[in-house]
Amino acid sequence: MNIREHAGYRNCVNCDADDSEIMFTFTKKWLVEVRSTPSEILDRMNIDDNFSSSIVKCKNCGCGYIKDVIESREPNSEWSQEKIKENIEFYQKLFSRETINHLQYEYSLIKNLLDLVLQKKKDNSELSLLDFGSSLSILSPMSRVMGFSDVMAYDPLYPNNISEITPQNTAINFKFVTDIEEVKAKAPFDAIICQSADEHFYDLKGDIKNIYDLLSDDGVAYFSHPVMDLDGDIGHLRNEANVKDKKTISRLRATFHVHHLNYVMPKMFKDILIRTGFKEIKVVMLKQRVAGVNFFNFSNLKLFFKSFAKYFLGLLGSNYRKTEFFLEKYK
């Protein structure tokens, strides 16, 4: 799939209405003067003086999204050997001492997913997992280590020679795939992960429906959905040139850019999941603990009680900003 094929104007990604107000517009001038984006990057993205791409808010349902998608990224035919080496080094650093706390969180995620799958799948057949929109993900190799025997990492932006990152002749083997038709040929999957990827989906409801269709009838899906608060941050974004707080600047630049197409808040996102046919499974998702420290350390106890508080809020139907969803199909 060439991402350029998706450039164009979109209706609301939640309700399909074509009635919105512009909240903010990205331009080349703003990217240069406020974001200090290097000219070589802009050239590579085909961003010229006529470039514009606007974040809008639907007047019907309040959903935030980019209306005029001028998505300039496209998959390279192949990575150079230098680029492969660079990405291998990046991938290896995801499994290191400095990431231990995050690795334990990812382990907790896969353990919860695996437990749910095993509860539903009582036979002795091997287990399959799809990492949907995976990029260079920790979760694909970790899933393989923890017992999923057939693991596929799907991302349409992978280059053709992505397999050189993880050769197939290793014990921790899994497959990178760029073609959705190849994914469909391997379906259904016992488990599907979509971690912080839906904000990039051109067709948000369409890709969520794809995930639903790719999941086996007794399978389990997991979504990690980022909170990108357009209403809360729009003032800062419009005034970014004058913002001095480093944390605010970091959040704005990580959240609001031309590659993030959807700004859907958690309650609305959950509604989309339910309308698609998913049913939420209530799970205590323990937050990452501080490694090398006793469980009863204050920092770990704080994370533990925070996790249980969110679990009980979920049971009560609270509309807190939920970011993680374990799901099954409605029967």
N, C-alpha and C positions, 0 to 999 in steps of 0.2 A: 504494500500500500504506500503510495506517495502522499505525504502529508499535504502537499500542494493541492491535491485534488479536493481537499476539504476547505480551501479558502473560499470565503463567501459570507453572505449575510444570514444570520440565524434568527428564528423566532425564539421565544422564551424556552429555555431548556427544561422548565418544569411544567408549564401549562400550555405551551405552544402559541400563546397570544403574540400578536405583532403590534404591541403598544408599549413603548418604553421611553424612559427619559435618560439622557446621557449624564453619567455621574463623573466620568473622567476620560480624557482622550490622550493616548500615547502618540507622540510625534517624534520625528528625528531630532528636532530642536530641543525638546524636553529631555530626550535620552542623552544627548550630548551635554547640554548645559547643567542639568540636574543630576543625572546618573553618571556622568563622565564616561559614557560608553565609548570605547576605542573605535576609531573609524574602520579598522580592519574587521571588527566584529559586525558592525553595521553593514559593511559591504558584503560580508559572507552571508548575512541574513537578508540581503537584497532590500535593505531599508534605505530609501532615498528621501529627497526633500518633500515628496508628495505623500509619504507614508502617514497613515493614521489608523488607529484601532481603538475603539471606545468601549469602556466598561459601562453598561447600562443597567437600569433597574426596571423590572417589569411593573407596569402600572396596575396590572390585574392581580398578581400574586406576590409581588415584592422580591422576586428572585433576582439575584445579580449574575450577570454573565457578559462576556464580550460579544457584542452584536456583529461587528464587521471584522471577521477573523481574517487577518492577512498573515497566515502562518507560514513563515519562511523556512522552517526547518524541514529537511528531508533526509532520508537515510543515505549515507555514502554507499557507493558500490562496494568498497572494501576499505578497511583501515590499513594504513601503512604499518610496516613492522615497528616503526618508532611509536606509533599510536597504540599498537597492541601492547608493547612493552610498558608504556605509560599507564594503560588501563589495568594491566595485570598488577602492577605495583599498587595502584589505587585500590583494586579489589582485595589484594592481600592485606592492606592496612585496615580493612573493615574487620579483620580477625586479628586483633592485637590487644595488648594490655590496656591501651587507652580507650578501647571500646568495650571492655569487659562488662560494665554495667548495662550497656545497651544490648549486648549479646544475651545477657540473662533475661532481659525483657523479651527479646525475640524467641528465646527458648520457651518462655512461659506461654507465648502466643501459640507456637507450634504444638506444645504439650496440650493446651486446652483444645486445639483443633483436632489433634490426634485422638484424644480421649472421647470427644464427641463422635468422631467418625467410627471408632471401635464400638461404641455403645449401639450404633445404628446398624453396623455391618457385622453380623455375627458369624459369617462363614470364614474360611481360612484363606480366601483369595488375597492376592497382593493389592496394595493400595496405590492409587494414583493421585497426583496433585498438579494443579495448574497455577502458576504464579502469573497473574494477568496484569500486564503493564509493568513488568518487573524491573526494567533497567538492569543495573548490576546489583542484584539483590542478595542480601544475607540469607533470606528465607528459602531460596531454592536449594542451596547446598545444605542448609541446616535441616530442611525437611527430609532430604535424602539420608542424612546421618541418623535421623530419628525414626526411620522405618518406612517412609514412603518410597516404594521401589521404582515407580515410574513418575519422574518429575519433569515438567515442561515449563520453561520460562519464556513467556510470550511478550514481545514488545515490537511494534511495527517499525521502530527507529533503529533496530539493530542493523549493522552492516552485514554483508553476505558472509564475511569470514569471522563472524562472532565466535564460532566454535573453537577458534584458536585460544580463546580465553580459558576455557575449561575443556580440554581434550576428553574424548569419550573413553579412552583406555585408562581411566583411573577408577579407583574404588568408589569415589564420591562422584558418580556420573549423573549428569542431568543434561537436558537438551535445550539449547536456545532456539527459538522459532520466531520468524518475522511475518509469516503468512497465516492469517486467521483461518484459511481453508485447511491448512495442515493441522491446526489446533482442532478444528471441527472433526477432522478425520480420526482423531484419537479420543474424542468424547464418547461417553460421558466420563467425568472425573469425580472421584470420591470426595475431593476437597478442592476448593478454589480460594486463592488469596488475591485480594486487590488492595494493596497497601499504598495509600497516598498517591493514587494514580487518577482518580476520577475527575480531578480538577483540570486534567489535560484532555478529557474526552470531548471531541467535536460533537458527537451525537451521544449525549449523556445517557438518556433513557434507552437508546439503542444498544449501547455497550453493556449497560446493566442487564438488559434483556438477553444479550449474548451470553453473559455469565450465567444467568438463570438457565438458559437452554443447554449450556455446556455442562452443567452440574447434574450428577445422577439423581434420581428421584429420592434416594436415601442418603444423599451427600450433604456436606456442610460447607457453607461459604463464609468467608471472613472479609469484611471491609474495614479499612482504617481510613476515616474521612477527615481531612484537615478542616479546622475552623478558620475561615478567612472572612473576618467581620467587615464587610464593606461599609455598613452604616457606621460602625464604631471607628473606623480608620479613615473614612473618606476626607475628613478635614485635614488630617495629617498628610495624606497623599497629595492633596491639592496644594498644600503648603510645604511640601517636602524640602524645597530649596532652603527654607528657613528653620527646619527642625534641627536641633542641636543634640538631642539625646541619642546616644549611640544605639541603645537597645531598640528605640523606636525606628531609627533609620534601618537597622538590620531587619526588623520585622517587616517594614514596608517593602524593602527590596526583595525579601524572600517570598513575600505574599503576592504583591501586585506587579505583574510583568506580562508581556505579550504571550507567553507560553501557558499561563494560567487562564483558561477559558471560562471556568465556572466558579462562581462565588455563592455556593448554595449552603445555607446554614443547616446545622444537624437535624432539626426537627423536620424541615422540608425534605432533606435527603432521606430520612427514614420513611417519610410518606411515599417517596418515589419507590423505595425498596418494597414497601408493602403493596403498592399498586401493581408492581411487577409480578408479585406472587410469592414473595418471601415472607417468612414468619421468623421473628427474632427469638433466639435461644438465650435465656438469661444466664450469664456466666460471670463469675468473679474473676476479673482480669487483674491480677496483681501487678502493680506498677514495678518497674525495675528496682531491685534492691541494691544497696550499696555493697559492692563486693569487698571481701576481706574484713568485714565488720560484723560483729555479733548481731544476730537477728533482733535482739532486744535493744540495740542501739536506737537512740531517739529518731534518727533519720529513717531507719527501716520501719520502725513502728508507725511513724507518720505516714509513710507510703502505704503500709498495710491497712491502716484504718481508713485512709482515703479511698482505697480500692473497695473496701466493704461498704463504705458510705455510698459510693456511686452505684454499687450493686443493688442496695436497698432502695435508693432513689429510683432506679430503673424498675424494680418490682412495683413501686407505688405509682408508676406512670409519670414521674416527674419529667419536665421538659428541660432538664439541665443540658449543658452542651456536650452531648454524648458524641464521642469520636470513633468508637469501636463497636462493630456489630457482628455477632455470630448469627448465622441465618440458616434456615432449612426451608424447603418448599412446603407450601400449604398442601395438605393432602386432599 
